[in-house]
Amino acid sequence: MSEFVGNKGEWSEIYVFLRLLEAGKLYAADKSLNKIDSVFYDVLKIIRQENSGLLEFVYHKESNTISVVKTDENKILLSLDSSRFKQEADNLYNHITQNNRPSFEIPDTALFLNEIFVDKLKAKSTDKSDIRIKIHDSNTGIEAIQGFSIKSRLGKPSTLLNAGTSTNFIYEIKNNINDTLSAQFNTAGSFKERFNLLKTHNCSCEFSKTENIIFQNNLTLIDGDLPKILATALLLYYQDGINYISDAVKTITELNPLHYNISNQHPFYLYKMKKFLCDCALGLLPSKVWTGIADATGGYIIVREDGEVLCYHLFNRNEFENYLIENTRFETASTTRHNFGYIFKQNNKFYISLNLQIRFIK
């Protein structure tokens, strides 16, 4: 298969690469994804690991040119005017937005990528960092190579946390549950119908544990109460259809299931949910031990619908966390693939697994 066949998200990674080299700047965004003209980072170079070796694409501000450097040989392979990168970025944007196929080739862009010694679209899937950029922060004078995760709004909304059996939360069902009611639940239609059945019989669901101990410990590392908070939010989603994360947090705050002292309006639930979403964005994987060390050390780059490329840098973490809260939702994954959504019996007790998957709204 060609190295240059990809979906809209994968082509968007190349789009960001081309657009940043053309512009020489990476602008910050506010919580509503509006450009902050006064906050930007100079793009000094972009580093890519190609099949042929490590390459550096160096932006020269004084001449508006980009040099392609073979790192191990410290050899300049090619120099091009930045206007060529603008032309290619504009062309690629048009192709991405006009194509409705799940996966596709863009021959014109492939030819240009070959010309500049790029031989693949995508970064390693095990790495949350989709692009590595050496940036200069004019406010602090800091120059550093930092990894960014890229999310594109040119295609379907992407996931923040992928579903798996490792993201199943197990609840014990109490009060008036029996084999007959369990069978009725398992053969009912939607989740709303199933949980209405339990409500009719005054049954309650009490969080027991996550199916995967590594995931539970990852959550506990962020905050000891986080497993219970997420379990409450997840139950609200499946029981009551509260799918936006921001709405779930508001409801949990009103319910205050952990009995925090909120007399002084401390935002306990909002704060803890923000930290969780941020860690998911920066590298947390449910079935892998999370140490708090981020893969995407710079933050997030978002490709807006109009082609604007903006970032949430960790220097501006508050805007990033607010964006995540306001732009994510729960989603139901495949019940058969991830083995959840039905009542099962163990040691004469009844349980149900509910799966956690989080997707961006746009």
N, C-alpha and C positions, 0 to 999 in steps of 0.2 A: 504493500500500500504506500502511496506517496506520502512523504513527510509533510506535505502541504494540503492535506485534507483535514478540515476541522469544522466545529460548530461555531455559532456566533460568539460564544464566550472565548473560545480558543483564538479565533481571528481577532477578537478585541484585545488580546494580550499583545499581538503584533501591532495593532493600531496604536496602543499606548506607547510602545517602543518607538514607533516612527514619529508620533506626534510630539513626544517629549524631546526627541533629538532635534526636531524642527524648531520647537519653541524655545528650548534651552531653559525653561522654567516649569516648575510644578507648583500650581496655585492651591491654596487651602480652601476648604469649604466650611460653611456653617452647618448647623444641625439640619437645615432644610435643603441642603445640597446647593446652596447659592455660593457663587465664587466670592472669596474675600480678596479684593484687589490689593490690599496692603500686606497680605501674608503670602509669601511664596518662597520657594527654595530653588537656587540655581542648580541646574543639572550639569554636572561637570563631565560625567561619563556614565554609560550603561554597560554592565558586564554581563556577558552571556556565555554559558557553557554549551558549545556546539559539538557535534560529533567529531569535528576536525580539531577541537581544542578550545581553550579559553580565549575569548575575544573581548576587546574593549572598544566601545564606540565613543570616541572622545569629541565633545562639543567645544569648538574654538570660537569664543564670543567675538573676538576682535576681527575675525575673517568670515564669520558665519559659515564655517565649514565643519564637516564631521570626518574624522579620521578613523579608519578601521585598523586596529592594532592587534597583531598576534602576540599575546602576552608572554608566552615562554621564550619567544625569540626577540621580543621588544622591537618588532618590525612593523612598519606601516604598510599595510596591504593595499590601501585605497584611500583617497580623499575625495569627498563630494561636497558640493554646495548644499546648504541646509534647505534651499528652495526645492531641491529634488525630493527631500524627505517630506516636505509639505505636500507636494504634488501626489506622492505615493500614499500619504495618509488620507488626503481628501478622496482619492480614488478608492481606497480600501473602505472608508466609511460608507461611500455610496453603494459598494457591492454588499457590505454586511447588511445595511438597512433594507436593500431591495430584494434580498434572497430569503426565501421562506422554507428552504429545505433544511432538514435536521443537520446535515453535514455536506460540505461542498468545497470545491476547489476555486481559487481565484488565480488564473494563469498569469495575469499581468503582475500581480503582487509577488507570485512565486518567482517570476523572472528577476524582479528587483532584489528579492531576498537572496537568490543565488548570486547576483552581482556583488552583494555586500557580504558574502560568505556566511549567511545565515542558512542553516540546513535543517531546521525543525521549527515547529510552531510553539510547542508547549514546554513549560518547565516540568521538572520531575513531579509526579503526582503526590509523592510523599512529603513534599515541601510546600508549606503554606505560602512561601515567598515566590510569587510569580515573576518578579522582576527585581534585579539588584542595581541600585543607582548610587553613584557617588554624588552627594548633594553638598551644597554650601549654604549654610544659614547665615544670612547677612546680619541678623540680630545678635547672634552669639559668636559668629566667626568660626563656628564648628564646621569641619569638613569630615564626612564619614560615608562609608559604603553601607547602605541600609537596604533591607529587603522589604518589598511591599506586596501585599496580596491585591489582586486585581478583580474587581467585580464590575460586570458590564450590564447596563440597562438597555442594551440594543437588542437583546434576545429575551428569552423567558427568564423570570426571576430565579436567581441561583439560591442554593441552600447555604445556610450558615452552619447548621449542625445536621449531618446526614444520619438517617435512620439505620438501625441495625439491631440485632437482638441485644447488643450491649447497651442500647438506650431504652430498654424496657423497664418500667416501674411496676412493682408488684404491690397490690393492695389486698388486704383481707376484707372480705365482705361479711358483715355482722348483722344480727337481728333479722329473724324471720326468713333466713335463707335456707333452702332445702334442695334436694335433688330435682324435684319437679320444677321449681322456679329457675334453677340453674339451666335446665334443659330448655325452658321457654326463652330465657335470655339468649342462649346460644343460637337459637333458630329465628330470633326476631330480626327485623330489617336493619335500620340505621342505628347508629350509636345512640342517638337521641331517643329512639323508641326503646332500646334496650335499657337505658338508664331510667327512663320514665317508668318502666316496669318495676325496677328496684325501688324507686321512690314511692310507687303505689303501695308496695308492701313494707314501707318504712325501713328498708335496708340502708346500711351505711357502708362506705368504703374508707378503710383506714390504711394509710401508707405503711407498708411493711419494710421493703428494701428495694434497691435496684437489682436487676438480674445479674449485672456485672459488678463485681466488687471493686475493680479498678476504677470504673466510672464513678461509683459511689465515693471512693477515696479521693478521686480528682475533685469532685464537687465539695467534699468536706475540706480539702486543702484550701479552696477558695474561701469557703465559709462553712462553719459547722452546721448551720441551719439550712444550707442551700438544698440538700436533698428533699427536705420536707416542703420547702417553698416551691420548688419545681414540681413536686408531686401534687401539691394543691393546685397550682396553675394548670397542670395537665388534666387533672380531674375536672376542673372548670371548663376546659376545652371540650372534652368528650361528653360531659354531662349537659352542659349549658350552651355549647357552641361559641364560647368566648375565645376567638382565635387570634386576635391581635395581642401581642405581648404587652403593649401599653395599657390596654383595657384589662388584661388579666392582673397586672400589677395594681391598678386602681381598685379592682374588686377585692384582691387579697388584702390590700391595706385596710379596706373597710371591714373585712371579716376578722383581720388580725389573728390568724389561727395560732401563732406562736406567742400570743399574749405579751407583746412588747409594750413597754411604757411609751405610748405615743402622745402623751399629754403636751409635749413641747414640739410636736410635729416633726420628730426625727423621721426621715424617709428610709426606714429600715429595709423594706421590701424592694423599693426602687433601687437603692444603692447596691444591694446584693445581686439583683438581677442584672444591673449594668455591668458589674464585675464579671459575672458569668458570661454574658454575651461578648464582652471584650476579649476574654480569654479564649472563647471559641473562635473569634475572628483571628486571633494571633497565633493559634497553633494547637489548642486543646483538642485532642481526639479521644473519644469515649473509651476505647479499649487499650489505649497506650498511656503509660504512667506520665502524668503531667507534673512538671517540676516548676512551672511558672516562667520558664525561659522561652521567650517568643521566637518563632521562626520568622515571622514578618516583623522585623525589628523597627521598621519605619512606620508601618501602619497600613492603611487601606488606600487604594486608588480606585476611584469610581469613574466609569465612562457614562456620562449622562446621555440622554436620548438625542440631544442636539450635537453630540460629538465632543462636548467639552470634557476635558480630563482634569479631575480635581482630586485632592487627597485629604485624608484625615491622618495627620501625622501624630505620633504619640506625644510630641511636644504640646499638642493641643488636644489632649485626651478627653476633656469634657465634651467638646463638640462631637467627637467620635462616639462616645458612649450615648449621648443624646440621640444621635442619628440611628444607632443600632436599636435603641428602645422604640423609636417612633417608626421604624421601617422593617420590622420583623413580625412574623406570625407563626403560629403552630400549624402543622399540616399532618394529615393522616397518610401514613405510608401503607404499603401492602401488608394486610393482616396475615396472609398465608406465608409470605416470604419471611416476615419477621416474628411470626408466631405470637400474636397478641390479639386481644379483643374478645376473648371468650373466657367463661368461668371454668375453673378446674378445681379439683378436690385433692387435698393432701392432709393426711392424718386427721380426717374427719373435719377439716376446716376448708372453707371455700375462698378461693383467690381469683383475682383477675390481673392480667398484665396489660398495661397501656404503654404505647410507644411514643417516644419524644423525637420529633423532627421539627426543625426550625428553618423557615425559608424567608427570604426577603420579600416584601410586598411588591416591589417593582424591580 
